[in-house]
Amino acid sequence: MADGATFNSLYFRNDGANYENEAYFISNLRVAVSAPDTRSKLITEGKFVTSGILFDVNSDKIKPESYGVLKDIATVLKENGT
């Protein structure tokens, strides 16, 4: 594999006795980096910085895609009251 190579498809092949030359392709994949470990950051550092809390433009309304981050933070805070 060359440095800086970009892949956007996945290839599966069945080498079973019942199926000859059967292959499956999945394309247009996007692989994301995992989210930071909220629990250990909050417990060890006492803080957690995120840009994952989004608001509607010119509004105090939080966008639904932010709920996961907020839920993670709330869970850690509830479990570790100190």
CNS distance restraints for C-alpha pairs under 8 A (distance, minus, plus):
assign (resid   1 and name CA) (resid   5 and name CA) 6.90 0.50 0.50
assign (resid   8 and name CA) (resid  27 and name CA) 6.01 0.50 0.50
assign (resid   8 and name CA) (resid  28 and name CA) 5.50 0.50 0.50
assign (resid   8 and name CA) (resid  29 and name CA) 5.24 0.50 0.50
assign (resid   8 and name CA) (resid  30 and name CA) 7.02 0.50 0.50
assign (resid   9 and name CA) (resid  25 and name CA) 7.10 0.50 0.50
assign (resid   9 and name CA) (resid  26 and name CA) 5.60 0.50 0.50
assign (resid   9 and name CA) (resid  27 and name CA) 4.17 0.50 0.50
assign (resid   9 and name CA) (resid  28 and name CA) 6.17 0.50 0.50
assign (resid   9 and name CA) (resid  29 and name CA) 6.05 0.50 0.50
assign (resid  10 and name CA) (resid  25 and name CA) 5.86 0.50 0.50
assign (resid  10 and name CA) (resid  26 and name CA) 5.17 0.50 0.50
assign (resid  10 and name CA) (resid  27 and name CA) 6.33 0.50 0.50
assign (resid  10 and name CA) (resid  29 and name CA) 7.97 0.50 0.50
assign (resid  11 and name CA) (resid  23 and name CA) 7.24 0.50 0.50
assign (resid  11 and name CA) (resid  24 and name CA) 5.93 0.50 0.50
assign (resid  11 and name CA) (resid  25 and name CA) 4.81 0.50 0.50
assign (resid  11 and name CA) (resid  26 and name CA) 6.56 0.50 0.50
assign (resid  12 and name CA) (resid  23 and name CA) 5.71 0.50 0.50
assign (resid  12 and name CA) (resid  24 and name CA) 5.08 0.50 0.50
assign (resid  12 and name CA) (resid  25 and name CA) 6.41 0.50 0.50
assign (resid  13 and name CA) (resid  21 and name CA) 7.63 0.50 0.50
assign (resid  13 and name CA) (resid  22 and name CA) 6.20 0.50 0.50
assign (resid  13 and name CA) (resid  23 and name CA) 4.44 0.50 0.50
assign (resid  13 and name CA) (resid  24 and name CA) 6.32 0.50 0.50
assign (resid  14 and name CA) (resid  19 and name CA) 6.92 0.50 0.50
assign (resid  14 and name CA) (resid  20 and name CA) 7.73 0.50 0.50
assign (resid  14 and name CA) (resid  21 and name CA) 7.38 0.50 0.50
assign (resid  14 and name CA) (resid  22 and name CA) 5.86 0.50 0.50
assign (resid  14 and name CA) (resid  23 and name CA) 6.32 0.50 0.50
assign (resid  15 and name CA) (resid  19 and name CA) 7.11 0.50 0.50
assign (resid  15 and name CA) (resid  20 and name CA) 7.14 0.50 0.50
assign (resid  15 and name CA) (resid  21 and name CA) 7.64 0.50 0.50
assign (resid  15 and name CA) (resid  22 and name CA) 7.91 0.50 0.50
assign (resid  16 and name CA) (resid  20 and name CA) 7.53 0.50 0.50
assign (resid  37 and name CA) (resid  41 and name CA) 6.31 0.50 0.50
assign (resid  38 and name CA) (resid  42 and name CA) 6.11 0.50 0.50
assign (resid  38 and name CA) (resid  48 and name CA) 6.86 0.50 0.50
assign (resid  38 and name CA) (resid  72 and name CA) 6.85 0.50 0.50
assign (resid  38 and name CA) (resid  73 and name CA) 6.65 0.50 0.50
assign (resid  38 and name CA) (resid  76 and name CA) 7.62 0.50 0.50
assign (resid  39 and name CA) (resid  43 and name CA) 6.14 0.50 0.50
assign (resid  39 and name CA) (resid  72 and name CA) 7.94 0.50 0.50
assign (resid  39 and name CA) (resid  73 and name CA) 7.63 0.50 0.50
assign (resid  39 and name CA) (resid  76 and name CA) 5.72 0.50 0.50
assign (resid  40 and name CA) (resid  44 and name CA) 5.71 0.50 0.50
assign (resid  40 and name CA) (resid  45 and name CA) 7.83 0.50 0.50
assign (resid  41 and name CA) (resid  45 and name CA) 5.46 0.50 0.50
assign (resid  41 and name CA) (resid  46 and name CA) 6.89 0.50 0.50
assign (resid  41 and name CA) (resid  47 and name CA) 6.49 0.50 0.50
assign (resid  41 and name CA) (resid  48 and name CA) 5.96 0.50 0.50
assign (resid  42 and name CA) (resid  46 and name CA) 4.62 0.50 0.50
assign (resid  42 and name CA) (resid  47 and name CA) 4.87 0.50 0.50
assign (resid  42 and name CA) (resid  48 and name CA) 5.59 0.50 0.50
assign (resid  42 and name CA) (resid  76 and name CA) 7.62 0.50 0.50
assign (resid  43 and name CA) (resid  47 and name CA) 7.76 0.50 0.50
assign (resid  43 and name CA) (resid  80 and name CA) 7.92 0.50 0.50
assign (resid  52 and name CA) (resid  66 and name CA) 6.00 0.50 0.50
assign (resid  52 and name CA) (resid  69 and name CA) 6.54 0.50 0.50
assign (resid  53 and name CA) (resid  62 and name CA) 7.24 0.50 0.50
assign (resid  53 and name CA) (resid  63 and name CA) 7.67 0.50 0.50
assign (resid  53 and name CA) (resid  65 and name CA) 7.94 0.50 0.50
assign (resid  53 and name CA) (resid  66 and name CA) 4.81 0.50 0.50
assign (resid  53 and name CA) (resid  67 and name CA) 7.86 0.50 0.50
assign (resid  53 and name CA) (resid  69 and name CA) 7.01 0.50 0.50
assign (resid  53 and name CA) (resid  70 and name CA) 7.47 0.50 0.50
assign (resid  54 and name CA) (resid  62 and name CA) 5.87 0.50 0.50
assign (resid  54 and name CA) (resid  63 and name CA) 5.56 0.50 0.50
assign (resid  54 and name CA) (resid  65 and name CA) 7.50 0.50 0.50
assign (resid  54 and name CA) (resid  66 and name CA) 5.87 0.50 0.50
assign (resid  55 and name CA) (resid  59 and name CA) 6.59 0.50 0.50
assign (resid  55 and name CA) (resid  60 and name CA) 6.42 0.50 0.50
assign (resid  55 and name CA) (resid  61 and name CA) 5.59 0.50 0.50
assign (resid  55 and name CA) (resid  62 and name CA) 4.41 0.50 0.50
assign (resid  55 and name CA) (resid  63 and name CA) 5.28 0.50 0.50
assign (resid  56 and name CA) (resid  60 and name CA) 7.01 0.50 0.50
assign (resid  56 and name CA) (resid  61 and name CA) 5.76 0.50 0.50
assign (resid  56 and name CA) (resid  62 and name CA) 6.38 0.50 0.50
assign (resid  56 and name CA) (resid  63 and name CA) 6.20 0.50 0.50
assign (resid  62 and name CA) (resid  66 and name CA) 6.84 0.50 0.50
assign (resid  63 and name CA) (resid  67 and name CA) 7.54 0.50 0.50
assign (resid  66 and name CA) (resid  70 and name CA) 6.44 0.50 0.50
assign (resid  67 and name CA) (resid  71 and name CA) 5.94 0.50 0.50
assign (resid  68 and name CA) (resid  72 and name CA) 6.22 0.50 0.50
assign (resid  69 and name CA) (resid  73 and name CA) 6.33 0.50 0.50
assign (resid  70 and name CA) (resid  74 and name CA) 6.07 0.50 0.50
assign (resid  71 and name CA) (resid  75 and name CA) 6.06 0.50 0.50
assign (resid  72 and name CA) (resid  76 and name CA) 6.39 0.50 0.50
assign (resid  73 and name CA) (resid  77 and name CA) 6.24 0.50 0.50
assign (resid  74 and name CA) (resid  78 and name CA) 6.08 0.50 0.50
assign (resid  75 and name CA) (resid  79 and name CA) 6.16 0.50 0.50
assign (resid  76 and name CA) (resid  80 and name CA) 6.04 0.50 0.50
assign (resid  77 and name CA) (resid  81 and name CA) 5.83 0.50 0.50
